[in-house]
Amino acid sequence: DRKENGYVWDMYSDVPGGEPAYNYTFFDDQCGNYSGEGSCYNREHSFPKSWFGDDSPMNTDLYHLYPTDGYTNGQRGNYPYGETENTNWTSTNGSKRGSCSYPGYTGIIFEPIDEYKGDFARTYCYMITVY
């Protein structure tokens, strides 16, 4: 999860082909507390822990753990990924949270930018298949 420039590769703040609003250095910028977007990074369980009761080995399976901006991770919460046209929060790279606009689900979702939707879809496929 290291970008070519040595910074943390954070899919919730990265701007492919551009410059993100902030960069994180491994270990120096890791946190548990944050005051807003760009404060620090933490560990994102892309397949939320609460969905499997925080059990092992799912909790520590590296295939679904990603370093992400702590604040944005908090905004995502335990919401599933999806698509929204009714956004109630947007990150600096354009990831969004809002009500689902895709038929079949009416709850709140988190929508990463298009460039990373495939990464998260593969992660979901892996987690569902393995566990």
Backbone as CSV, one residue per row, in Angstrom:
resi,resn,N_x,N_y,N_z,CA_x,CA_y,CA_z,C_x,C_y,C_z
1,ASP,0.818,-1.202,0.000,0.000,0.000,0.000,0.861,1.266,0.000
2,ARG,2.003,1.162,-0.665,2.926,2.303,-0.777,2.902,2.796,-2.223
3,LYS,2.681,4.102,-2.374,2.717,4.702,-3.699,4.169,4.825,-4.165
4,GLU,4.362,5.057,-5.445,5.711,5.178,-5.991,6.520,6.278,-5.319
5,ASN,5.863,7.329,-4.826,6.561,8.432,-4.168,6.851,8.142,-2.691
6,GLY,6.495,6.936,-2.219,6.780,6.537,-0.846,5.669,6.825,0.145
7,TYR,4.655,7.578,-0.254,3.546,7.890,0.640,2.552,6.734,0.714
8,VAL,1.685,6.807,1.704,0.622,5.818,1.878,-0.349,5.921,0.701
9,TRP,-0.713,4.766,0.155,-1.722,4.722,-0.908,-3.081,4.602,-0.245
10,ASP,-3.828,5.689,-0.250,-5.132,5.791,0.404,-6.191,5.995,-0.665
11,MET,-7.000,4.975,-0.931,-7.997,5.059,-1.989,-9.118,6.052,-1.683
12,TYR,-9.252,6.483,-0.445,-10.286,7.466,-0.098,-9.805,8.898,-0.280
13,SER,-8.500,9.111,-0.499,-8.011,10.472,-0.709,-7.174,10.605,-1.978
14,ASP,-6.742,9.488,-2.573,-5.898,9.530,-3.750,-6.629,10.159,-4.933
15,VAL,-5.867,10.849,-5.762,-6.393,11.441,-6.983,-5.562,10.879,-8.135
16,PRO,-6.006,9.773,-8.741,-5.224,9.175,-9.825,-4.951,10.183,-10.944
17,GLY,-3.688,10.318,-11.306,-3.307,11.260,-12.349,-3.231,12.699,-11.874
18,GLY,-3.453,12.939,-10.588,-3.408,14.296,-10.041,-2.734,14.301,-8.688
19,GLU,-2.835,15.399,-8.005,-2.211,15.544,-6.697,-3.289,15.567,-5.609
20,PRO,-3.239,14.620,-4.661,-4.232,14.625,-3.582,-4.062,15.844,-2.672
21,ALA,-5.100,16.158,-1.942,-5.077,17.308,-1.034,-4.094,17.106,0.108
22,TYR,-3.758,15.869,0.410,-2.814,15.562,1.488,-2.176,14.209,1.225
23,ASN,-1.014,13.982,1.815,-0.299,12.714,1.733,0.068,12.276,3.137
24,TYR,0.173,10.969,3.321,0.568,10.423,4.618,1.885,9.672,4.491
25,THR,2.701,9.786,5.543,3.940,9.036,5.656,3.681,7.868,6.585
26,PHE,4.142,6.685,6.173,3.936,5.497,6.999,4.472,5.720,8.410
27,PHE,3.750,5.227,9.374,4.050,5.258,10.806,3.941,6.663,11.393
28,ASP,4.542,7.675,10.781,4.508,9.033,11.329,3.092,9.600,11.396
29,ASP,2.272,9.287,10.403,0.933,9.875,10.301,-0.187,8.913,10.678
30,GLN,0.147,7.771,11.249,-0.869,6.794,11.647,-1.570,7.279,12.913
31,CYS,-2.848,6.977,13.044,-3.582,7.488,14.196,-4.754,6.603,14.581
32,GLY,-5.399,7.008,15.642,-6.663,6.462,16.075,-7.648,7.603,16.236
33,ASN,-7.148,8.791,16.493,-7.975,9.996,16.655,-7.699,10.954,15.511
34,TYR,-8.711,11.716,15.133,-8.558,12.667,14.039,-9.458,13.865,14.304
35,SER,-9.098,15.001,13.715,-9.889,16.213,13.890,-10.588,16.630,12.605
36,GLY,-10.307,15.958,11.522,-10.923,16.251,10.241,-10.161,15.550,9.148
37,GLU,-10.619,15.695,7.931,-9.956,15.036,6.814,-8.538,15.575,6.666
38,GLY,-7.595,14.676,6.425,-6.197,15.057,6.270,-5.405,15.028,7.565
39,SER,-6.026,14.606,8.676,-5.341,14.565,9.975,-4.365,13.402,10.079
40,CYS,-4.792,12.213,9.656,-3.991,11.003,9.835,-4.675,9.843,9.121
41,TYR,-3.971,8.731,9.029,-4.562,7.558,8.398,-4.717,6.440,9.426
42,ASN,-5.672,5.564,9.158,-5.848,4.377,9.995,-6.200,3.190,9.111
43,ARG,-6.620,2.103,9.718,-6.889,0.861,8.992,-8.380,0.748,8.705
44,GLU,-8.697,0.623,7.430,-10.079,0.463,6.989,-10.368,-1.011,6.743
45,HIS,-11.403,-1.519,7.391,-11.916,-2.854,7.068,-12.945,-2.627,5.967
46,SER,-12.542,-2.807,4.720,-13.450,-2.510,3.615,-14.726,-3.350,3.681
47,PHE,-14.625,-4.520,4.243,-15.774,-5.364,4.556,-15.961,-5.192,6.064
48,PRO,-16.875,-4.308,6.505,-16.948,-3.916,7.924,-16.932,-5.075,8.919
49,LYS,-16.148,-4.875,9.986,-16.009,-5.904,11.025,-17.348,-6.311,11.615
50,SER,-18.255,-5.371,11.772,-19.552,-5.674,12.385,-20.363,-6.656,11.539
51,TRP,-20.058,-6.764,10.258,-20.792,-7.679,9.390,-20.466,-9.128,9.697
52,PHE,-19.330,-9.389,10.329,-18.954,-10.760,10.658,-18.653,-10.915,12.145
53,GLY,-19.199,-10.026,12.947,-19.078,-10.137,14.391,-17.677,-9.933,14.931
54,ASP,-16.825,-9.239,14.174,-15.460,-8.950,14.628,-14.664,-10.238,14.876
55,ASP,-15.039,-11.323,14.184,-14.399,-12.630,14.369,-13.115,-12.752,13.565
56,SER,-12.270,-13.670,13.999,-11.057,-14.026,13.268,-11.369,-15.250,12.424
57,PRO,-10.721,-15.440,11.320,-9.604,-14.669,10.788,-10.038,-13.490,9.918
58,MET,-11.349,-13.281,9.729,-11.825,-12.200,8.863,-11.317,-10.839,9.317
59,ASN,-11.256,-10.639,10.622,-10.859,-9.354,11.187,-9.464,-8.928,10.744
60,THR,-8.568,-9.892,10.530,-7.187,-9.567,10.198,-6.776,-9.996,8.793
61,ASP,-7.724,-10.377,7.965,-7.410,-10.788,6.600,-6.918,-9.569,5.812
62,LEU,-5.657,-9.586,5.429,-5.033,-8.433,4.777,-5.660,-8.083,3.441
63,TYR,-6.398,-9.012,2.836,-6.966,-8.725,1.527,-8.037,-7.634,1.590
64,HIS,-8.630,-7.412,2.742,-9.674,-6.383,2.812,-9.304,-5.219,3.733
65,LEU,-8.068,-5.177,4.194,-7.605,-4.066,5.032,-6.827,-3.068,4.183
66,TYR,-7.209,-1.803,4.281,-6.558,-0.746,3.508,-6.243,0.440,4.421
67,PRO,-5.104,1.095,4.200,-4.873,2.342,4.932,-5.741,3.436,4.311
68,THR,-6.463,4.164,5.142,-7.328,5.234,4.643,-7.313,6.407,5.599
69,ASP,-7.688,7.552,5.082,-7.822,8.734,5.926,-8.768,8.401,7.076
70,GLY,-8.344,8.691,8.307,-9.144,8.341,9.472,-10.521,8.974,9.471
71,TYR,-10.587,10.248,9.125,-11.862,10.956,9.134,-12.803,10.391,8.065
72,THR,-12.277,10.163,6.859,-13.104,9.625,5.787,-13.570,8.214,6.131
73,ASN,-12.690,7.431,6.740,-13.056,6.093,7.209,-14.225,6.204,8.196
74,GLY,-14.177,7.190,9.074,-15.270,7.405,10.020,-16.563,7.808,9.325
75,GLN,-16.460,8.595,8.265,-17.648,8.987,7.506,-18.256,7.793,6.771
76,ARG,-17.408,6.884,6.340,-17.894,5.671,5.686,-18.602,4.779,6.695
77,GLY,-18.039,4.682,7.905,-18.652,3.854,8.936,-18.794,2.416,8.486
78,ASN,-19.951,1.825,8.721,-20.235,0.445,8.318,-21.131,0.380,7.088
79,TYR,-21.245,1.500,6.384,-22.118,1.525,5.220,-21.538,0.681,4.086
80,PRO,-22.399,-0.002,3.340,-21.908,-0.745,2.178,-21.498,0.226,1.072
81,TYR,-20.712,-0.268,0.136,-20.384,0.528,-1.041,-21.577,0.508,-1.968
82,GLY,-21.738,1.567,-2.724,-22.837,1.666,-3.665,-22.711,2.923,-4.490
83,GLU,-23.823,3.348,-5.063,-23.863,4.563,-5.866,-24.925,5.484,-5.305
84,THR,-24.601,6.780,-5.300,-25.548,7.759,-4.767,-25.682,8.956,-5.694
85,GLU,-26.885,9.479,-5.764,-27.146,10.736,-6.464,-27.635,11.778,-5.464
86,ASN,-27.760,11.375,-4.196,-28.238,12.253,-3.134,-27.161,12.292,-2.041
87,THR,-26.073,12.981,-2.310,-24.901,13.009,-1.451,-25.118,13.896,-0.226
88,ASN,-24.728,13.381,0.956,-24.766,14.220,2.152,-23.368,14.500,2.717
89,TRP,-22.330,13.919,2.080,-20.945,14.220,2.442,-20.045,13.804,1.293
90,THR,-19.011,14.603,0.992,-18.061,14.310,-0.073,-16.649,14.561,0.427
91,SER,-15.740,13.621,0.155,-14.335,13.776,0.547,-13.607,14.651,-0.468
92,THR,-12.364,15.002,-0.157,-11.596,15.864,-1.051,-11.311,15.216,-2.399
93,ASN,-11.316,13.873,-2.479,-11.069,13.232,-3.774,-12.364,12.883,-4.501
94,GLY,-13.507,13.158,-3.908,-14.786,12.914,-4.566,-15.532,11.676,-4.103
95,SER,-14.969,10.909,-3.153,-15.733,9.800,-2.573,-16.945,10.396,-1.858
96,LYS,-18.079,9.689,-1.889,-19.327,10.264,-1.388,-20.066,9.312,-0.458
97,ARG,-20.847,9.908,0.422,-21.780,9.151,1.251,-23.161,9.739,1.002
98,GLY,-24.163,8.861,0.910,-25.521,9.340,0.695,-26.473,8.173,0.540
99,SER,-27.717,8.485,0.223,-28.699,7.421,0.041,-28.443,6.714,-1.279
100,CYS,-28.666,5.411,-1.280,-28.389,4.586,-2.450,-29.317,4.959,-3.596
101,SER,-28.754,5.107,-4.789,-29.564,5.421,-5.972,-29.754,4.206,-6.867
102,TYR,-29.161,3.082,-6.484,-29.296,1.860,-7.277,-30.500,1.075,-6.770
103,PRO,-31.350,0.576,-7.654,-32.549,-0.157,-7.228,-32.215,-1.383,-6.375
104,GLY,-33.040,-1.641,-5.377,-32.893,-2.829,-4.549,-32.390,-2.553,-3.149
105,TYR,-31.834,-1.375,-2.926,-31.360,-1.010,-1.590,-31.704,0.457,-1.376
106,THR,-32.275,0.777,-0.225,-32.713,2.154,0.009,-31.944,2.846,1.126
107,GLY,-30.945,2.171,1.705,-30.201,2.747,2.819,-29.084,3.677,2.385
108,ILE,-28.293,4.079,3.364,-27.135,4.938,3.139,-25.976,4.068,2.646
109,ILE,-25.200,4.604,1.706,-24.044,3.890,1.155,-22.845,4.837,1.120
110,PHE,-21.683,4.259,0.848,-20.461,5.028,0.611,-19.999,4.702,-0.797
111,GLU,-19.752,5.738,-1.606,-19.341,5.536,-2.994,-17.919,6.043,-3.207
112,PRO,-16.950,5.119,-3.367,-15.593,5.558,-3.684,-15.547,6.094,-5.117
113,ILE,-14.461,6.771,-5.461,-14.340,7.277,-6.826,-14.260,6.098,-7.802
114,ASP,-14.632,6.358,-9.046,-14.725,5.299,-10.057,-13.441,4.486,-10.202
115,GLU,-12.285,5.146,-10.089,-11.011,4.462,-10.296,-10.773,3.323,-9.317
116,TYR,-11.441,3.323,-8.159,-11.205,2.297,-7.149,-12.393,1.378,-6.889
117,LYS,-13.470,1.563,-7.607,-14.641,0.701,-7.405,-14.319,-0.755,-7.699
118,GLY,-13.515,-1.028,-8.700,-13.145,-2.401,-9.042,-12.323,-3.055,-7.942
119,ASP,-11.423,-2.287,-7.324,-10.622,-2.822,-6.217,-11.520,-3.270,-5.071
120,PHE,-12.467,-2.430,-4.709,-13.364,-2.772,-3.613,-14.325,-3.903,-3.999
121,ALA,-14.754,-3.948,-5.264,-15.620,-5.042,-5.716,-14.891,-6.387,-5.636
122,ARG,-13.624,-6.412,-6.031,-12.845,-7.645,-5.924,-12.672,-8.062,-4.466
123,THR,-12.497,-7.087,-3.594,-12.368,-7.380,-2.166,-13.654,-8.011,-1.641
124,TYR,-14.807,-7.455,-2.002,-16.084,-8.024,-1.562,-16.247,-9.444,-2.095
125,CYS,-15.914,-9.655,-3.363,-16.037,-10.987,-3.958,-15.158,-11.975,-3.197
126,TYR,-13.941,-11.571,-2.879,-13.034,-12.431,-2.117,-13.621,-12.765,-0.745
127,MET,-14.047,-11.763,0.003,-14.541,-11.975,1.356,-15.783,-12.877,1.363
128,ILE,-16.678,-12.656,0.430,-17.898,-13.470,0.361,-17.575,-14.908,-0.033
129,THR,-16.632,-15.074,-0.946,-16.263,-16.427,-1.394,-15.514,-17.197,-0.327
130,VAL,-14.565,-16.567,0.326,-13.728,-17.250,1.311,-14.469,-17.504,2.620
131,TYR,-15.281,-16.542,3.061,-15.911,-16.669,4.368,-17.409,-16.868,4.276
